Structure formats: C-alpha cells, structure tokens
C-alpha cells in the first residue's frame, strides 16, 4: 500500500501538468519579433502559413503545433520536438531536423527537398502526397527492418 501511494504521489503531478501545456506567450512574441526562437516552448502554437525561412528553432518544443502551409526553408530544427505537429503543405527544403522528434507528424503535401533527417524519429508520420527529393524518408520503415525479414 505504501509503495502504491508513493507511486501515485510521484506520477499524479505529471498528469496535472502535461494536459495544460501551451505555447509560452513570451516565446511566441520572441518568434514573431525575431523570426527565431531556439529552445523555446511553442507546444500547440498556431503558426500556420508562417514565414520562418532560416529560423533557428534548435531544441524548441513544437509538439502538436500547427505549422501547415508554413515556409521553413533552411530552418534549423535540430533536436526539436515536433511530435504530432501539423506540417501539411509546408515548404521544408534544406530544413534541418537532425535528431528531431517527428513521431505522428503530418507532413502530407509538404515539399521535402534535401531535408536533413539524420537520427530523427519518424514513427507514424503522414507523407501522403508529399514531394520527397534527396531526403532519406521512405514508406515502410528503415531498411534494417527488411534485412531482418529477409534473414528469416
């Protein structure tokens, strides 16, 4: 019983904090003023049709953000969290998503020309009707998964 109540005491605050996550107003203003916002909290932000060409968004939390129709050409999103983000119809040419989290992101209709996704997590992304050129993203998962199937 003691262990159970201790675990609840440790876990409960996490559940109370997480659902209320929202973009920081200060960080949103910083992005609007400078066009960049490294290591910011922009979770859930409404940034559709934004012009973020060359923006420094390294380490930024963009989880669940709406960036549909945005221009992120050459933007640096290294180590950014874009889990569940909407990047549909976005222009992502030469953007850097190195070691970023894109799990569950919607990239449908996006232009991904020479986009760096080195070590990025790309589980369950939607790339329907996306233009993928010079970017190592494919339907069906990493090649290593197929090697294992062939060996069996």
N, C-alpha and C positions, 0 to 999 in steps of 0.2 A: 504493500500500500504506500509506504514511504517513497519507494522508487517511482511509482506511478504519479504521485502528486509532485515530486521533484521534476519529472519529465514534463508534466503539464505546465509547471511554473516556468520552465525554460522555453518551451515551444509556444505557449499562448501569446507572449508579446510579439513574436514574429508574425503570427496571423493577424494581430491587431494592426501592425504597422504596414504590412505589404499591400492590402487592398486599397489603401488610401494613397498609394504612390501617384504622384502627378508631377509634371514638369515644374521646375523651380521658376518662379516669375523673374527672379534676378538673372538666371541663366538665359531665359527666353529674351530678355531685354539685351543682354550681352550679345547674343547671336544676331539679333536684329540690328544692333548698332555696329558691330564689327564684322559680321559675316562668318565668324569663327567662334568656337566655344569648346576648347579641349577640356576633357574631364568634367563636363557639366552633367547635370541631371535634367534631361529633356524627355523623360519617360512619359509616354502618352501624349506628347506635344502634337498639335495640329499645325503641320508645316507644309501642307500640300501646295504645290506649284511654287516652291521657294527656289530662289537663285542662290545656290551655295557652291558656286564654282570655286574650286581650290580651297574650300573651307577646311580649317584644322578642327576636326572632331575626334581626335585621338582620345580613346578611353571614355568617350561620352556614353551615357546611358540613354539610348533611344528606344528602349523596349516598348513595343506597342505604339510607337509614334507613327503618324500619318505623313509620309513624305511623297505621296502619289503625285506624279507629274512634275516632280522637282528636278532641277539640274544640279547634279553633284559631280560634274566633270572635274576630274583631278582632285577631288576631295580626299582627305586623309582620315579614314575611319579605323585605323589600326587599333586593335583591342576594344573597339566599341561594342556595345550590346544592342543589337537590333532584333532581338528575339520577338517574333510576332509583329514586326513593323510592316507597314504598307509602303512598298516601294514600287507599286504598279505604275507603269508608264513613265518611270523615272529615267533620266539620262545619266548613266553611270560609267561613261567612257573614261578610262585611265584612273578611275577611283581606286583607292587602296583599302581593302577590307582584310588586311593581314591580321590573322589571329582574332578576327571579329566573330561574334556570335550572331548568326543569321537564322537560327532554328525557327521554323514556322513562318519565315518572312514571305511576303507576297511580292514577287519580282515579275509578275505577269506583265507582258507588254513592254518590259524595260529594255533599254539598249545597254548591253554589257560588252563593250569593245575594249579588249586589252585591260580588263579589270583584274587587279591583283587580289586573289582569294587564298593566298598561301596560308595554310594552317587554320583557315576559317572553318567554323562549324556550320554546316549547311543542311542539317537534318530537316526533312519535310518542307523544303522550300517549294514555292509555286513559280515555275518558269514558263508557264503556258504562254505561247505567242511572244516570248522574249527573243531578242536578237542577241545571240551569244557568239562572239567572234574573238578568237585569241584569248579566251578565258576558260580555264580548266574546270568547267561545270558541265556535268552530264546527267542525264536521266538514269536512275537505277543505282546510284551509289558508286563508291570508289572501286577502282579496278581490282584491288586486293580481295574484295568480296567475291569476285568472279573467279579469281585464281583458286580460292579455296574450294569453290563448287566444282571446278574442273579437276582438281586433285582427287575428289571423292568418287 
